[in-house]
Amino acid sequence: MTINRSLLVLAAALLAGCGNTPPAPDWQLTAQSSVERFTNAYLTGNSRVEDADFKRARDALASTGQASMVLRAELTRCATRVAALVFENCAGFEQLAQDASPADRAYAAYLAGRATSADAALLPEQHRAAASATSDTAAAAAVQAITDPLSKLVASGVLMRAGKATPQTLSDAVDVASTQGWRRPLMAWLGVQVMRAQQAGDTAEAQRLQRRIDLATGKKS
């Protein structure tokens, strides 16, 4: 379940609504659109919209009585936090964890930065190489090779959480967030770069990065 394909089951169901088959039920349409909206809202920094659309998606999924559906929405929400370097317990997942599949448990462990080699085999394909890497360098290279923007940010966040992020990891994450216009992760990753520049005594670089943060937040010099 990549971050932008976490409800693959729903997408398949939506496709089944085409042609001669009956139209998809309302809960599927509501859940699919709401997941997309709450994900984008969080990344662009609109917490109010994110909260409303997450509740709408969760309610639609819960109407099926299938924990697996709700779990994937919860994991998607937690993954957006990791992409923005907000490292906290995935409380919504934990409340339903007893009904989670092995793949869902593996993804939750991955987001927490503690995936095992066994977990790696159950992850979405684009995350397997990073999760199974035997060195920090190999893990960073695997993340660098990910092409999907949000998956790349999530994988970069996992590296950061595990203390394996390289300067290139940070640079790539900033570039992805900037290109996509995702203000929340952009601020987070630029903030890490500022801190590292300050620690290295590079005042000029720290000031340059801070100017980027100020520009993106609308702060006047």
N, C-alpha and C positions, 0 to 999 in steps of 0.2 A: 504494500500500500504506500505508494509514493505520496508525498504531501498533496500533490494536485490530482491524484487519482485514488484517493483513499476510499472512495465509495464506488469502486469498479463494478461491484454487483449492481449498484443502482444504474450506472451507465448502460450496462448490458440490458437491464430491464427496460430502460428507456428506448433502446433500439428495438426491443421486441414490440414496441407500440407502433412501429411502422408497418406498412404493407397491409396484409389481410388480418393481422392479429388484432385483438382488442387494444384500445388505447391504454397507456400506463395509468395506474391509479394515482389519485391526487397526491398521496403521501410521497410517492417517488419523485414527482415533479417538484414538490415543495422542498424535500430534503436535498435534492441535487442542487437546485438554485441557491438554497440557503447556505449550504456548505461552501460553495464558491464565493458567496458574498461575505460570509463571516471570515473566511481566510484572507481575502483581499482587504477587508476592513481592518483587520488586526495589523497586517503588514504595512498599511498606509497610515496607521496611527489613529484610526477612528474607533475607539473603544465602545462608544455607545451603540454604534451600528453592529459591531462585532458581537456584543452581548445579545442584542435582540435577534440577530440572525442565527446565532448558535442555538439559542433557546428554541427558535422556530424549527431548525433542523433536527434538534434532539427530540422535540415533541413529536415530529412527524415520524421519526425512526422508532421511537418508543411505542408508537401506536401499533406496530407489528408484533410487539411482545418478543422480539428477537434481540437478545443482548449483543450478539455479534454486530448488528447494525449500529447500535448506540456506541459500542466500544470503538468502532472505527472513527466515528465522529469525534469522540473524546481524544483518541490518539492523534487525529489530524490537528485538533486544537493544541495539544501539547507540543506537536512538532513545530507549529508556528512559533511557539515560545522559544524553543531551542534555536530556531533560525535567527531569532532576535536576541539571543544570549540571555534569556530569562530562564534560569535553571531552578526549577521548583518541582516538587512531586506532582505526578500526573494524577491528581486526586480523583477526577472523574473516572479514569480507567481503574484505579485501585478499588473503587467501590463496587465494580462489576467484575473484578479480576478472576473470581472463582469460575466464571463462565467463559473466560477468554480461551481462544484457540492457541496452540503452540506458536503459530506465526504471530499472533497478536502479542503474546507474551515476549517473544523474541524482539519485536519492534519496540515494545515498551522498554525492554532492557537496553536496547541500542540507544534510544533517546536519552536514557539515564547515564550513558557512557560506560556501561558494564556488560555489554554483549559478549558472550563466549563464542568459541569457534562453532559450537553446535547451533547457537542462535544465528550466526552469520549465514548458515546454509538456508535458513528460513526467511531471510530478509528479501525485500524487493531487489531485483538484479543489480540495480545501480549502486546499492549500498553494500553489497556482499564483499567486494574487493577491499574496501576500507575497513570493514568490520573484521575481516579475516587476515589483514596485513600483520606481518610478524615484526615490523619495525615502525617507528614514528614516521620515518622518511617515506616508506612504502604506503602508509596510510594517507599521508598528505598528498602523495602523487595520485593515489586512487581517487581522492576527493577532487583534485584538480581536473581529472578526466571526465567528471560528471558534467553532462551538457544541460540537463533540465535545471533552470534557475533555482526553483524552490528546493528541489532535492539537493542541489549543491550547497545552498545555505544551511539546510538542515544537517547535512553531513559535516559541514564546516563547524557548525555549532557543537556537534557531537565531539569533534576533535578538540575544540576549545574546552569543553567540559571535562575531557579526559586528560587535559594538559599536553596535547600533542600538536596543537596548531603552530604552524610555521609562519614567518613573515609573509610568505607567498599565499598561505591560506587566508590571512587577514586581507591582503591586497585583492585577492580574487573575490572574497566575500563583499568587500566594499564596492568593487566594480559591478557585481551582479545586482546588489541592492540599488545602486545608483542607476543602472541601466533600466531596471524595472520600475523605478520610482517608488520603492518601498522604504518610506521614511523611517519607520521604527527600527528595522535591522540596520539600516544605513547609519543611524545615530549610534547604535550599539557598537558596531564594528569600528567606526571612526573613533569612538571613545577609547577602545582598546588600543588602537594605533597611537592616539595621543598619549596614553599612559606609557606605552613602550618607548615612545620618543623621549618623553620626559625622563624615564629611567635611564636611557642611554645618554642623557645630557644634550640631546639635539633640540635645543630650544626653538630654532628656526622652523624645523619640521613640525614640532608640536604646535607652534603658532599657525602654521599653514593649515594643518588639519583642523584646528579649532575654528579657523575662518570658514572652512567647509561646513562644519557643524552649525555655526552661527547663520550661515546663508540658508541652509536647509530648514532651520527652525524659525527663520524670520527675525532673528536677533540682530539688532543694529549695533554697530561698533561704537 
